[in-house]
């Protein structure tokens, strides 16, 4: 049971981190703004389409690439969306780092 207690302790530490606080602040700013949410939804939709194409072995078309560039430009011009995506990326990096630490410590990927 101590392992679960430590997991809850880690979760509380993560909630107290600057990365998570910035993420929550940026999320609140975006979620209260219809324009920001629309840009974010369009950006994510296009991003998923491109990732799906790449994962299926297909090269995204010129139309999809151009749309992604247009959306990146919108994100760069829209401060709240840009701050949200940057804050989200920092939280994801933190999670990935923690997962790597645990995976390495437990030798989970050794075959």
N, C-alpha and C positions, 0 to 999 in steps of 0.2 A: 504493500500500500504506500510505502514511502516514495516510490517512483511517481505515483499519481500526485502525491502531495507536492513533489518537486515540479511536476508539470504545471500544476496550478500556480505555484510560486513563480515559475518562469513566465506564465501568462500574465501575471500581475506585474512583473518586471517589464515585460514588453509593453503593456498598457501605459506604464510610466515613462517609457523611452521618449526622447525628443522626436524620433522618427515617427512613432505612432501618433503622438500629439499633433505633429504637423500634418500627418495624413488626415486625422479627424477634422482638423481646422479647414484643410483644403476641401475635404469631402462636403462639409457643411456649406462652404461657400459655393461650390458647384451645384449641390442639390437644391439650393434656393434660387437658382437662376435657370430659367427655361432655355435661354440661348446656349448657355454653357452645357446643359444636359443634352441638347440637340447635337451640338458639335461633338461631344464625348460619345454619344450613341453612334453617330455616323463614323467617327474615327475607329471605334471598336469594331463595328460591323465590317468595315473595309479591312481592318487589320486581320480579323478572323478569316475573311475570304482569301486574303493573300497567304496566310499561314496554312490554310486548308489546301490551297493549290500547291504550295511548296511541299507539304507533307505527302501529297498524293503523287509527287514526282513531276508536277507540271510547273512550267514557268508562268508567273502571273503575266497577263497581257498588258499591252501598252496602256489600255484604257484604265485598268485597275491600278497600275503604277502611277499614272497621271492623277487619278482620283486621290491616291494616298498622299502624293506630294501636295495637292491642293488642301487636303485635310490637315497635313502637318503644318502648312502655312497658317491655316486658321487657328490651330492649336497654339502656335508660336505667338500669334497676335492676340489671343484671348488669355490674359493673365491667369484667371482662376482655373481654367482647364489645364494650362501648362503647369501651374503649381500642383494641381491634383495629380497629374500623371507623374511628375517628378517625385512627389511625396510617396505615391504608390510604389514607384520603382525602388525607392530607398527601403520601404518596408519589405518588399519582395526580396531584395538583396539580403536584408537582415535574416529573413526566414531561410533563405537558401544557405547562408553561412551557418546558421544553427543546424540545419539538416546535414550539411557536410561535416560539421564537428561531430555530430552523433553517429553518422554513418562511418566516419573514419575511426572513431573511438571503439565502435562495436565490430569493425571489420565486416560490415554487411555486404560490401560489394566484392569481396575477395572470392574468387572461384577456385 
